Amino acid sequence: MSEEARSLEGKIAGASRGEPPPLAPFGLVLHHDGRWSHEGQPILNRKLREKFDRSVVYLRPEAKYVVQLGYFRGQIEIEEAGFFVRSMELESGQIVLSDGSRENLRPETLRPSSIDGALLCQVKDDLAADGLPARFSHSSQADLLAAVEAEGSEVFLVLAGGRRALPPALVPGCMGDD
């Protein structure tokens, strides 16, 4: 039996035991604005993009992002963030992420993107020491900015019935001082 045949046989045996195949990149890219592409070609199928959004997983031991669909998992390239804030619930202070999970927003982690100024925050603290970046969608960012109040020279975010100071890096943008 050839080495290639033994390797393939090993992969099949591992999959039949419920083990994921070895991790390898396969040309899938999650762009900074939430678009997906495969080997340079945009993925246009909405349902497939949504499935990929829900299937992004960060593997802590490998420090890599993957798309995991059943037993298949493939390493993906991330331009800026592996997760996206799809909605903002100001009353509870929670954000809903692209993978379907919910978390409390930590306003102190808000910062502008170095690519285009969109808002980012840190999420999933259990997976990385400082958390992982999540990028706000246009609508969730608009909801968040609608909850910003200025009082004198101070700028606050009204969230979950309280007022939280915004990080200094965001204050000029919120005050219209760009």
N, C-alpha and C positions, 0 to 999 in steps of 0.2 A: 504494500500500500504506500502510495506517495505521501510525502510530508504534507502537501496541500490537502489531500483527501483526509488524512488524520486530523488536521487542524479543523476542517469543515465538520468532520464527524464529532469532534470534541465540542464545537459550538452548538451543534444540534442536540447533543446529549445534555449539555448545560441548559439549553432552553427548555428541554422536555422536563428537567428537574425544577423548573421555575427560576433558574438563575438568569439574570440579564446577560446579554452578549457583552463582549469586551467593549469598553468605551472607545469610540473613534469619531473624529469629525467627519461630517458628510456633506459639507457645503451649505448648510442652513445658517442664515444670518438674520438676527433680530436687530433692525436698524433703530437709531435713536428716536425716531418718530413713531415707532410701533409697526412699521412695515416689515414684512418678511420677504426674503428672497432665497432662492436655491441656486447655487452655482451662477450667481449674477442675474438670474431671471426673477422678476417679481412674481410672488404667489398671489394670484388674483381671486382664487376661490375663497369667498367669505367664510364658509363653514370650516374649511381647512385652516385658515388663519386663526379663527376662534378656537379651534381644537388645539392648535399649537400654543396659543396664549394660555390656555388652561393647563397645558402639559409641561410648562417650563418648571424645572426643578433645579435647585442648587445643591450640588453634592459637596458637602463640607470636607470630607477626607481628601478629595481630589481638587478642591477649590475650582470647580468647573460648573458651568451651566449646561444642562441637557434638556432635550425634549424627550419625555418618557411616555410612550404609548403602549400599554400592555407590557410585554416582555422586551419590546424594542426600546432602545435608548440610544440617542446620538448626541454627541457634543455639538453645541451651537456656538457661533461667534456672536458676542454681544457688543454693540457699538457704545452703548452708554448705560443702559439699565435692563435687567432681565425681567423686571416687573413694572407694571403701569398702574397708576391710581385711576380707576375707572369711575368712581363716584366718591363724593365727600359728604358725610352725614354730620353736619355742624351740631345738631342737637346732642348727639352721643359722642362726638369727637372721633368717630371711626371713619376709616377709609376702606373701600372695597378694591382689592387688587385684581389684576388681570387673571390670576390663577384661581379666582373665586374666594380667596381667603379674606378675612377682615382683621384689621388691627387698629389700635388706637394711634392716631397721628401724634407724633412727637414734634411739636412746632420748632423746638430748638435745633432739629436736624434739617430744617428747610434751607435750601440754597438754590441759586440759579444755575442752570446748565451752562457749562463753558462752551457748548456748541451754539445755542440759540437763545439762552436766557429763560427757557421754560423752567418751571419749578421741579425740584427733586427733593425727596426726603429719604430717610433711612428706614428700612423695614426688616423683618425677619432676624431679629437680634439673636435668636437661638442658633442661627446658621453661620454667623460670622461675628467676630469680636465687636466690630462697630456697626453691624447690620449690613444690609445690601441696599443699593440704590433703587428707588422706584421713581418713575417719571410721571408727573401729572398729565392727564389728558386735557385738552382745551376746556371741556366743560367742567371737569373737577377743579381745574385751576381757577376758572371764573367763579365757581361757587366759593372757593376758599378766599379769593380776593374780595368778594362781596361781603365777607365777614371781617374785613380789616377796618379798624377805626383808629382815627388819629385824635390825640388829646394833647394839645400843645406840641411839643417836639417828640412826644412818644407815640409809637404806633403799636397797636395791639391786635390780636386775633381773638374774636369772640367765638369760643369753642366750648361745648358741653357746659353751658351756663356760666363759664368763667372767662376771664380775660388773660391772655398769655402774650407776653412781649415777643415781638418778632426778632429773629436774629438780625444784628446790625447790617449784615450784607444785603438784606432784603429791604430795609427801610427806605433808601433812596428811590428804588423802583416803585414802591407802593405810594410814595408821596409825589410821584410824577417828576422827580428831579433827575431823570436819566441824563 
